[in-house]
Amino acid sequence: MTFDHRHFLASVSEAPGVYRMFDQGGETLYIGKARRLKARLASYFRGALNAKTQALVARIADIQVTVTNSETEALLLEQTLIKELRPPYNILLRDDKSYPFIFVTDRHPFPALEYKRVRQRRDDGCYLGPYPSSHAVRDSLSLMQKIFRIRNCEDSVFAHRSRPCLQYQIDRCSAPCVGYISEADYRRDLEHAVQCLEGKSEQVTRELTAAMEAASRELAFEEAARLRDQIQQLRQLQQRQFVDTGDGDADAFALASRPGALCISVLAIRQGRLLGARHHAPANGLDLPEEALLGDFISQYYLGQAREIPREVITSHAVTDAELIVQALAEKAGRRVRLTDQVRGHRAQWKELALTNAEQQLAAQLANHNQLAQRFDALRDALGMAEAPARLECFDISHSHGEATVASCVVFDENGPRKSDYRRFNIEGVAAGDDYAAMQQALTRRFRRLKDGEGQTPDVLVVDGGKGQLNMAREVLASLGVIGVALLGVAKGTTRKAGLETLFLETVDRTLNLEPSSPALHLIQHIRDESHRFAITGHRTRRDKQRRTSTLEGIPGVGPKRRRELLRFFGGLQGVKQATRDELARVPGISATLAETIHQALHG
């Protein structure tokens, strides 16, 4: 039975609220919030929807709405319902029942640094964190035990020791269990460890330096040497923790995406110290744009789960509904919360580090052998090949209005990008902006070498461009007698959005239609994007080099000293170009013959 949306929309309120979409079996498909329920729900039944949203709408059998007093209240209710019902088309995160902390009890004369998972801090000691992952906690504990020799044994083990354990032998514990260190000295070391975990390592370093100098004056050289070693280890730690500023309570969110894959990395910074990172790969069930996806993720990350909300949330993109999210976070935290993508100084470093982590994690996802094999097999089926292609090459052209044209060739095999086989071609002797001629030159140079026995023949040749580039590639292969290479052209659609490309197979009359979710299309998009990146990088390097190079270089008889004299005499290169032969000859060290050579080189 088809859902009668017209009859339904006639009675929907214009107020803010939450809506739930159900399928024929009464299962929840999707939960959303809206400032104006009627306008938002009506948008689902108009045209211009992406494929995934169309699939959702086709399954709708009923919609129920809940009116709220404000959009903020709607956002909070939405996240509560998503957490409870976990609809398949919403972004879903694993619900952590507890969070990792470093704990120091106040009920033992020689407290240990402990790993502890709890939902909320208690009043039984000092809790440091929460940390983004258990690995971050264990790494921090290992460092503090190595530097300050804090015990890590259970209280029951501590109470029954009669001699030091192996941790003492390897210099990871000061053996308080057998009285090798006084309670006051142990407390001092424990306090220093806690201060470092709180981001106050510079203060600890100053205190240790003063103690080392005092020990030296008192001729306690062994103690001075021990303190010296601690200071050196702390300095090494500070060098690694370059984001340790001693100030700042923030989470940094960064989103990186490629066709068929995405990653959101979250960096936790407390008291200016990076505690660690956590990576998420949520399913984008409705193909939301990055700004909306990141906004929904942040909402569920804090509002759908019992997480500690920092004073600042830094994002790699300007998120959708930022003001609404800030209001909801502030209401839940009971204080002001800042959300921004515009940051400077060390906050910009945090944002950049989060983005680097997201990109690296995404690259690891794409390099997953099983996923790559699936994509190559899907491309085999799409192209009608007997076996999966072993080698793909993709060519792209990059220039700035015809300046410094560069062609790229990137190579993929069953292990993903094969960067050792990447090549760039500096294009010379073609009209500015003539992409067809540039493509012809690059392909000719590449496949002529192949005919000479250099390199490996690709199974599939991908050219980034429309019909013209594809025809040019076919002509080059025919002229050089290259056979057995499948030819694929990738033309951007009218909206230039990923998933809407036009694919030409062998000829411009034969198009290849692939679904936006197709692994074969994701592989084609991946190699196309990589060739685009590689071409742009090469073009910018060549362009910047040309712009840094003086046009006076390369003129016979004009070395660095004479170039300097010419530029000084005429006030710059433009003045040199405008000078006559006689004016050039008046420059010290420039003869009439050399002036003629310079003028000829500059004006032809």
C-alpha positions, 0 to 999 in steps of 0.5 A: 500500500502506497503512503498517501503523503498529500493527505498526511501533509494536510494535517501536519503542524508547522511547529518544531518537532521530531518525526518517525518514519515506519515501514510496512512491518511497523519498524522505525526506518528513520528519525529526524528533527525539524524547525518546521515539521510540515516544510521538512516532511514535504521536502521528502516527497518532491523531486531532486532527491538522491538515490538513498533518500528515494529508497527510504521514501519508497519504504515509508508506510507511516509517519508519526510526529511529536511536537516540541516547544523548541528546535533545541528540545526537538534535537535532544528528543531526536538523539534520545529516540535514535539511541533507543530505537537505532533506525537503519537510516540514521547515523549510529554510534556504539553506545559506550556504557563506561569511559576509560579514566586514570584513577588515583585512590585517596585511601592508600598510603602508596596509591597506584595509577590505575586504569578504571572504566566508570560512567561518572566520576566518584568521590573515592579519589582523583579521576583523570580523563576521560580518555578517548580509548583504552590504548590512550590510557595504557600508553599514558600509564606506561609513560608515567610508570617508566618516568616516575616509577609508580607502582601498578600492582593490585593492593592485595599483591602489594600487601603480601610482598616480602621482596621487590618484584620484577618491576623494581628490577627493570626500574619501573617501580620504586618498591614501596611495598618493601619500604625502599622509598618513603611515603613522602618521596612516593607521594612527591613522585605520584604528584609529579606524575599526576601533574604531567597527566594534567598537562603541567609537565613544564612545571614538573620539569622546573621542580626536578631541575631545582631538585637536581641542582640541590642534590648536586650541591649536597654531593648526592650524585646518584640522586642527581643522576636519577633526576637528570634522567627523569628530566631528559625523559620528560623533555622527550615527552614534551617534544612528542606532545607538541600540542601540549599547551597547558591550556585548552579543553576541547574535542577536535572532529575531522571528517575525511571521505572518498567514494564508498568510504568515510572516517570521522576522527575525534581528538580529545584535548584536556588542559592543553594535552592531547589524550588520544584519538578515536576513529569512527566510520558511520554509515551515511544512510542518506548520502548527507553532505559532509556539513550535515553528516558531521553535525548529526555525528556531533549531536549523537556523539554528545546528546545520544550518549552520556559523554563529557562535553568539553568547553570547545568543539573544533570541527574540520567543516562548518557544520549544519545547524551549528547554533542549534547544536551549541544551544543543546550542548550548553543546556546539557552541560549547564555552561557555555560551549563553543563550536567552531571551525575557524581557529588559529594557533595551537587550536589550528594545530589540533584541527590539522592533526585531527584531519591528518588522522582522519585521512590516514585512517581513511587511507587504511580503510581503502587499502583494506585488501578485501575491500580492494578485491571486491572493487576490482571484481566489481569492475571486472563484471562492469567491463565484461572482462574474463578476469579482474584487471591487474593494473589500472592507469589514469591520466589527468591534465592540470594547468592555470589558464594554460600556464605550466600544464602538467599531466599525471599518470597514477597506477592502481593494482590489487594492493591499491595505489602503486606510487612507485609507478606514478609519473608526471609529464611536463607538457610543452609546445601545445596551445595554452588550455588545449587539454586534448593536445596535452592529453595526446602528448602525455599518452604518446610519451607514455605508450611510446616508451611501452612500445620500446619495452619500458614499463608494464601494459595496463589492463584498463586505461582511465582518462579524466575528461569527456568525449574529446579526451576519450577520442584522443586516447583511442587515436593514440593507442591506435597509432602506436598499435597498442591492443588489449587495453580497455579504455574508460572515459570519466566525464563529470555530470552537470552537477559535478557531484560524485556518483553522477559521472558519465562513463564512456567505455571504448567509444563515446556512443557506449556509456557505462551505467553504474549505481552510486553505491557500486564498488566498481564506481568507487574504484573508478572515482578513487583512481580519478581523484588520485590522478587529479590530486597528483596532477594538481600537486605537480602543476603547482610545483611547476608553476611556482618554480616558473614564477620564482625564476627570473626571465633573465636567467638563461640569457648568455653572458648574464650571470647573477651579478649582472642580473642584480645590476640590471634589476637595481638599475631599472628598479625591477624586471618590468623596468628591464623589459621596457628598456631600449638597447641604448638604455640597457648598454648604460648599465655597469658591466653591460656592453652594447653587444650584450645589451643587444642580446638581452633585448633580443631575448626579452622581446624576440 
